[in-house]
Amino acid sequence: MAVHSPLQIPAEDLSAVLRAHGEVLPSPDTPEFSAAFDRFGDARIVLLGEGTHGTHEFYAARAQITRRLIERHGFNIVAVEGDWPDVARIDDYVRHGAPRPMNGEPFTRFPTWMWRNQEVLAFADWLRSHNRALPENNRAAMRGLDVYSLRESIHAVIAYLEEHAPEEASEARRRYGCLTPWQDEPQHYGRAVRYEGLAKCEDAMVAQLRHLLARRMELIADHGTGEGRRDGEAYFDAEQNARIVRAAELYYRAMYRGAAESWNLRDRHMFDTLQSLMAHHGQARAVVWAHNSHVGNASATSMGWQGEFNIGELVRNTYGDQAVLIGFGTDRGTVAAASDWGAEMQVMQVRPARDDSWEGAFRGAGLARSLTDWRFTRTGGGKGTELSSALSQTLLERAIGVIYRPQSELASHYFEAVLADQFDAYVWFEQSRAVTPLGRERPHGAPETWPFGL
């Protein structure tokens, strides 16, 4: 358990330290923005956070940084906090592949604006252009890490088997039939198991995953043949979808046993998916896009002190100094968010941050846009002792997900954090604006980030 200390220095002194160590950044809408991030090009994994799910500056900054890491430093995976089948449509586009079978359009569940926006489209267009002249095996991929795509993942596994092993498809349908009645609103499955005596579907999901994994040995044996080469990527996609179905079954049962358990199952799945990607892609180097609450080391926050872990903590424990965790924050402006689960997206005003928060301290530094980097202090490089000490105290930190409730902001959107241990660096935007969705929002079905919104 992390030891969190009380405020060590007055707020004005903390802001003065941040002002002295903050590096002024140009607009994230210009390529020059990314030059300051070359220093992180030696990492295996760079995790880029966001303080909200609906802020233009966060998306634009991550896109510029990621472009730089791909072009200058050989990164070849962009892994995002989105559903695997939905993001696969973007991956097919950026790597010039044939669209994979889908049961409907991607990104049509709440919150559609999170990935279906102009900022993501602009990055996808750039990545497609970047990949065009490259050999197929050297093209940078865009992948989804999340666990919510029960319906689409079931469909993807069966579609794979129908094409590559039709004799096995009917058995997969039988096994997945246990979950099929719940695939539109899977949270009701967890409730029925927990409170209504429904027999859980776990054994059938495990059996189907094991059956699919047995094909891996056949692929290894056929690796040098045309069939092995053709089937490899399709098999990997099917295997990941089978893992999602297995994880989703666990997740929707766990949410009725406690928030910490279901949170941990979700982040464990996202980390395991990232590990699978690192193993699948040759000489893999990955950029992760997710909320600060997933990217920052949870052990340095009140989330971790209450028993939750996240991708950032798991990556830090596994990759050590080969991983870089970068947080993003803002003080005020507008944000794309909803007032409740499944509600229409609104462009909302973000209230100025509390004075007793990290955001308040960065606002006090008086820098419109900045990068504050203490990576080498944490890894023993010996610089920035003053900065490291100032950041090694506990303050509130704001987290706005797909839901924003300014009327109850303290209770709904703040938690405690020790910034020095949560991140390696922090990107600050004093004022920000909402992302621009592509078309009218059409929320329906199971909320993508229910019940957390982060």
C-alpha atoms as one frame of an Amber mdcrd trajectory, in Angstrom:
protein
   0.000   0.000   0.000   1.305   3.443  -0.922   2.027   5.847   1.905   0.431
   9.185   1.091   1.622  12.264   2.924  -0.234  15.458   3.820   0.434  18.710
   1.986   4.120  19.456   2.389   4.422  22.927   0.884   1.977  25.820   0.423
  -0.013  25.863  -2.795   1.759  28.952  -4.120   5.151  27.329  -3.552   4.041
  24.145  -5.329   2.850  26.192  -8.299   6.180  28.024  -8.345   8.031  24.695
  -8.592   5.749  23.568 -11.423   6.342  26.885 -13.196  10.107  26.479 -12.917
  10.100  22.925 -14.261   7.302  23.173 -16.829   8.366  23.181 -20.484   6.129
  25.384 -22.604   4.475  23.518 -25.490   3.044  24.786 -28.794  -0.505  23.950
 -29.869  -1.261  20.203 -30.100  -2.772  20.921 -33.510   0.719  21.538 -34.922
   3.428  18.926 -35.665   5.890  20.959 -33.567   4.004  19.878 -30.448   5.488
  16.379 -30.563   9.182  17.334 -30.700   9.416  17.517 -26.898   8.429  13.844
 -26.648  11.449  12.396 -28.466  12.945  11.851 -25.013  10.489   8.963 -24.519
  11.422   7.229 -27.772  13.658   4.707 -26.001  10.707   3.030 -24.227   8.982
  -0.228 -25.177   5.574   1.047 -24.105   4.408   4.666 -23.812   1.042   5.106
 -22.096  -0.755   8.361 -22.924  -3.612   9.309 -20.668  -6.475  11.786 -20.682
  -8.327  13.623 -17.937 -11.650  13.210 -19.798 -13.055  11.078 -22.614 -14.215
  14.100 -24.594 -11.467  16.763 -24.844  -9.998  17.791 -28.206  -6.572  18.692
 -26.826  -6.044  15.258 -25.290  -6.896  13.437 -28.526  -4.894  15.848 -30.688
  -1.859  15.657 -28.390  -1.886  11.861 -28.276  -2.158  11.752 -32.063   0.827
  14.070 -32.558   2.964  12.213 -29.995   2.031   8.840 -31.486   2.857  10.005
 -35.010   6.305  11.042 -33.791   6.909   7.745 -32.002   5.873   5.764 -35.086
   7.829   7.863 -37.606  11.004   8.529 -35.609  11.247   5.679 -33.118   9.731
   2.580 -34.699   6.591   2.116 -32.611   4.195  -0.235 -34.388   1.130  -0.693
 -32.136  -1.502   1.843 -31.075  -3.628   0.141 -28.394  -6.685   2.056 -27.217
  -9.365   1.845 -24.543 -11.941   0.650 -27.052 -13.615  -2.593 -28.050 -11.549
  -5.012 -30.142 -14.113  -5.588 -32.954 -14.910  -1.874 -33.322 -11.275  -0.790
 -33.389 -10.600  -3.659 -35.815 -12.539  -1.668 -38.420 -10.062   1.188 -37.973
  -7.181  -1.310 -38.057  -8.428  -2.765 -41.347  -8.539   0.765 -42.750  -5.117
   1.928 -41.569  -3.352  -1.307 -42.593  -5.159  -1.531 -45.943  -6.816  -4.846
 -45.048 -10.164  -6.313 -46.019 -12.916  -5.497 -43.507 -13.499  -8.236 -40.959
 -17.013  -9.680 -40.534 -19.160  -7.571 -38.221 -22.729  -7.811 -37.013 -23.627
  -4.154 -37.556 -21.813  -0.835 -37.651 -18.927  -0.046 -35.262 -19.040   2.536
 -32.466 -22.825   2.736 -32.285 -23.128   1.996 -28.560 -22.944   4.646 -25.879
 -20.609   6.555 -25.752 -20.258   6.800 -29.519 -18.279  10.059 -29.447 -15.391
   8.494 -27.530 -13.845   7.014 -30.703 -16.254   8.140 -33.398 -14.943  11.693
 -33.691 -13.022  13.886 -36.106  -9.827  13.732 -34.060  -9.608   9.920 -34.315
 -10.564  10.030 -37.998  -7.739  12.474 -38.734  -5.231  10.199 -37.006  -6.571
   7.129 -38.834  -6.230   8.926 -42.162  -2.626   9.817 -41.345  -1.789   6.257
 -40.245  -3.314   4.807 -43.410  -1.171   7.163 -45.480   1.933   6.325 -43.436
   1.372   2.584 -43.872   0.667   2.716 -47.614   4.268   2.394 -48.813   5.339
  -0.097 -46.150   5.452  -3.898 -46.453   2.385  -5.523 -44.922   4.316  -6.938
 -41.969   5.809  -3.525 -41.113   2.577  -1.542 -40.969   1.592   0.012 -37.649
  -1.597  -1.473 -36.208  -4.432   0.054 -34.199  -6.043  -2.312 -31.696  -8.760
  -2.273 -29.040  -8.131  -3.438 -25.483 -11.550  -3.424 -23.842 -13.949  -6.126
 -22.727 -17.459  -4.952 -23.612 -18.004  -6.389 -27.110 -19.875  -9.568 -26.154
 -22.213  -9.691 -29.170 -19.579  -8.709 -31.735 -16.945 -11.053 -30.312 -19.289
 -14.046 -30.369 -20.143 -13.208 -33.984 -16.445 -12.877 -34.902 -15.470 -16.272
 -33.458 -18.311 -18.066 -35.248 -17.554 -16.238 -38.522 -13.920 -17.338 -38.289
 -14.883 -20.961 -37.699 -17.410 -20.934 -40.541 -14.645 -19.940 -42.934 -11.669
 -21.879 -41.530 -13.224 -24.841 -39.667 -16.929 -25.096 -40.610 -17.321 -28.422
 -38.875 -16.632 -26.670 -35.536 -18.942 -23.683 -36.001 -22.134 -25.430 -34.845
 -20.521 -26.496 -31.567 -19.375 -22.922 -30.980 -22.940 -21.723 -31.542 -24.174
 -24.240 -28.998 -21.639 -23.154 -26.383 -22.188 -19.464 -26.950 -25.944 -20.036
 -26.895 -25.677 -19.896 -23.123 -24.826 -16.172 -23.362 -26.671 -15.241 -26.541
 -29.928 -14.235 -24.778 -27.946 -11.702 -22.749 -25.650 -10.290 -25.411 -27.548
  -7.020 -25.896 -27.693  -6.197 -22.187 -25.114  -8.483 -20.568 -25.336  -6.762
 -17.176 -28.689  -8.562 -16.809 -26.843 -11.882 -17.115 -24.724 -11.040 -14.087
 -27.804 -10.094 -12.109 -29.602 -13.314 -13.063 -26.636 -15.447 -11.972 -26.158
 -13.504  -8.759 -29.746 -13.109  -7.621 -32.018 -15.363  -9.688 -30.203 -18.701
  -9.598 -29.253 -18.791 -13.292 -26.516 -21.330 -13.990 -23.367 -19.498 -15.028
 -21.972 -19.947 -18.539 -18.317 -20.037 -17.494 -17.582 -23.671 -18.360 -18.916
 -23.317 -21.912 -16.869 -20.149 -22.521 -13.698 -21.789 -21.212 -14.321 -24.904
 -23.324 -14.736 -22.831 -26.495 -11.570 -20.848 -25.811  -9.588 -24.024 -25.164
 -10.939 -25.581 -28.330  -9.864 -22.550 -30.336  -6.443 -22.473 -28.688  -5.872
 -26.028 -29.869  -5.787 -24.650 -33.414  -2.640 -22.717 -32.531  -0.578 -25.914
 -32.677  -1.967 -26.659 -36.131  -0.979 -23.182 -37.276   2.522 -23.608 -35.891
   2.845 -26.868 -37.802   1.571 -25.174 -40.989   3.619 -21.981 -40.516   5.659
 -22.499 -43.644   2.661 -23.267 -45.851   0.335 -20.875 -47.588  -2.527 -21.911
 -45.328  -0.528 -21.145 -42.189   0.405 -17.687 -43.422  -3.141 -16.856 -44.564
  -4.762 -18.056 -41.370  -2.357 -16.506 -38.861  -3.833 -13.019 -38.596  -7.411
 -14.276 -38.872  -6.751 -16.811 -36.126  -5.207 -14.167 -33.858  -8.313 -12.026
 -34.279 -10.593 -14.973 -33.467  -8.519 -15.970 -30.446  -8.687 -12.451 -29.019
 -12.448 -12.364 -29.522 -12.794 -15.719 -27.740 -10.762 -14.295 -24.861 -13.095
 -11.291 -24.750 -16.175 -13.541 -24.482 -14.531 -15.446 -21.640 -13.498 -12.206
 -19.876 -16.898 -10.588 -20.406 -18.677 -13.531 -18.795 -16.467 -13.104 -15.727
 -16.793  -9.324 -15.750 -20.587  -9.161 -15.834 -20.826 -11.619 -12.972 -18.148
  -9.833 -10.949 -19.836  -6.426 -11.152 -22.475  -7.677  -8.731 -19.839  -8.792
  -6.248 -18.120  -5.395  -5.990 -16.708  -2.505  -7.996 -13.057  -3.308  -7.214
 -13.309  -6.891  -8.484 -14.957  -5.942 -11.776 -12.579  -3.005 -12.296  -9.608
  -5.315 -11.757 -10.984  -7.942 -14.136 -11.407  -5.325 -16.840  -7.917  -3.839
 -16.456  -6.351  -7.294 -16.199  -8.023  -8.177 -19.496  -6.760  -4.980 -21.135
  -3.236  -5.664 -19.902  -3.383  -9.289 -21.054  -4.548  -8.099 -24.481  -1.624
  -5.680 -24.618   0.728  -8.541 -23.753  -0.770 -10.650 -26.544  -0.198  -7.787
 -28.976   3.401  -7.398 -27.876   3.974 -11.099 -28.495   2.112 -11.143 -31.824
   3.815  -8.176 -33.472   7.472  -8.605 -34.274   9.830  -6.241 -32.397   6.775
  -4.693 -30.802   6.707  -1.201 -29.350   3.342   0.116 -28.260   1.555   3.370
 -27.533  -1.505   3.030 -25.273  -4.375   5.549 -25.275  -6.603   5.341 -22.206
  -7.959   7.436 -19.366  -5.562   8.651 -16.663  -7.330   6.313 -14.244  -6.134
   3.358 -16.350  -2.746   4.723 -17.486  -1.406   6.083 -14.189  -0.008   3.694
 -11.597  -3.040   2.904  -9.426  -0.865   2.046  -6.422  -0.137   5.793  -6.092
  -3.836   6.707  -5.855  -6.808   6.162  -3.586  -8.029   3.636  -6.159  -5.044
   1.441  -5.374  -5.298   2.064  -1.653  -8.822   0.603  -1.873  -7.724  -2.552
  -3.687  -7.921  -1.622  -7.387  -5.098  -1.983  -9.901  -4.911  -0.870 -13.516
  -2.991  -1.165 -16.789  -0.420   1.396 -15.688   0.472  -0.493 -12.534   0.654
  -3.839 -14.349   2.804  -2.365 -17.125   5.094  -0.674 -14.606   5.536  -3.930
 -12.675   6.229  -5.905 -15.868   8.310  -3.496 -17.954   9.884  -1.295 -15.294
  11.773   1.623 -16.795  10.982   0.427 -20.324   7.504   1.862 -19.773   6.601
   5.571 -19.647   3.332   6.698 -18.025   2.165  10.174 -19.092  -0.865  11.888
 -17.572  -2.910  14.714 -19.109  -4.906  17.412 -17.352  -6.935  20.580 -17.898
  -8.466  23.301 -15.784 -11.512  24.563 -17.668 -13.245  24.797 -21.031 -15.776
  22.467 -22.644 -16.074  18.680 -22.819 -18.179  16.166 -24.729 -19.982  14.081
 -22.117 -23.399  12.889 -20.974 -25.267  13.635 -17.778 -26.299  10.003 -17.248
 -25.817   6.507 -18.666 -27.158   6.243 -22.190 -28.126   9.911 -22.357 -27.438
  12.146 -25.338 -23.989  13.670 -25.593 -23.757  17.321 -24.615 -21.015  19.910
 -24.905 -20.666  20.845 -21.239 -18.754  23.573 -19.459 -15.944  22.190 -17.304
 -15.768  23.917 -13.942 -12.390  25.386 -12.927 -10.469  22.826 -10.889 -10.431
  22.894  -7.113  -7.607  24.874  -5.504  -6.581  21.786  -3.462  -6.065  19.632
  -6.558  -3.144  18.899  -8.867  -5.042  20.704 -11.597  -5.315  23.726  -9.322
  -1.559  23.642  -8.726  -0.816  23.524 -12.478  -3.257  26.383 -13.071  -1.359
  28.374 -10.468   1.858  27.835 -12.440   0.442  30.135 -15.101   1.487  28.098
 -18.160  -1.121  27.696 -20.888   0.387  24.411 -22.173   3.277  22.536 -20.628
   5.171  19.267 -20.259   6.504  18.433 -16.806   8.919  15.504 -16.868  10.337
  13.751 -13.802  11.097  10.381 -15.409  14.826  10.515 -14.732  14.257  11.611
 -11.162  12.149   8.503 -10.588  14.701   6.257 -12.297  17.628   7.632 -10.317
  19.026  10.115 -12.817  19.568  12.656 -10.078  17.941  15.752 -11.559  14.899
  17.643 -10.331  15.003  16.766  -6.632  12.913  19.846  -5.879  10.289  18.772
  -8.420  10.232  15.172  -7.238   9.764  16.274  -3.640   6.969  18.671  -4.560
   5.108  15.962  -6.458   5.509  13.386  -3.660   2.504  14.570  -1.693  -1.175
  13.752  -1.828  -3.597  16.059  -3.610  -6.937  15.588  -5.298  -6.996  14.738
  -9.001  -9.979  15.135 -11.321 -11.290  12.337 -13.545 -14.126  13.015 -15.996
 -15.231   9.965 -17.936 -18.153   9.718 -20.348 -20.379  11.108 -17.579 -19.882
  14.595 -16.173 -21.847  15.819 -13.166 -20.517  19.270 -12.277 -23.144  19.719
  -9.573 -21.539  16.890  -7.559 -18.017  17.233  -8.910 -16.106  16.597  -5.662
 -17.904  13.324  -4.952 -18.224  12.214  -8.581 -14.927  13.196 -10.174 -12.081
  13.602  -7.675  -9.759  11.085  -6.048  -6.451  11.353  -4.185  -3.125  10.808
  -5.939   0.630  11.148  -5.460   1.638  12.459  -8.870   5.349  11.574  -8.554
   4.519   7.860  -8.343   1.418   7.855 -10.533   3.098   9.146 -13.716   6.526
   9.835 -15.205   5.413  13.063 -16.876   2.345  15.287 -17.137   0.922  17.292
 -20.034  -1.096  20.355 -19.069  -3.692  22.401 -20.961  -5.062  25.319 -18.985
  -8.052  25.676 -21.301  -9.542  23.015 -23.574 -12.522  22.285 -25.789 -14.763
  19.351 -26.647 -14.026  16.748 -29.303 -16.089  16.912 -32.493 -18.291  13.807
 -32.983 -18.873  12.334 -36.430 -22.592  12.712 -37.021 -25.451  12.578 -34.585
 -25.022  10.399 -31.516 -27.086   7.200 -31.501 -26.614   5.645 -28.039 -28.279
   2.284 -27.519 -27.568  -1.113 -26.037 -25.094  -1.850 -23.253 -23.078   1.251
 -22.324 -19.496   0.682 -23.388 -18.047   1.773 -20.067 -20.945   0.848 -17.758
 -20.873   1.156 -14.759 -17.657   3.200 -14.399 -17.481   5.626 -17.298 -13.681
   5.615 -17.235
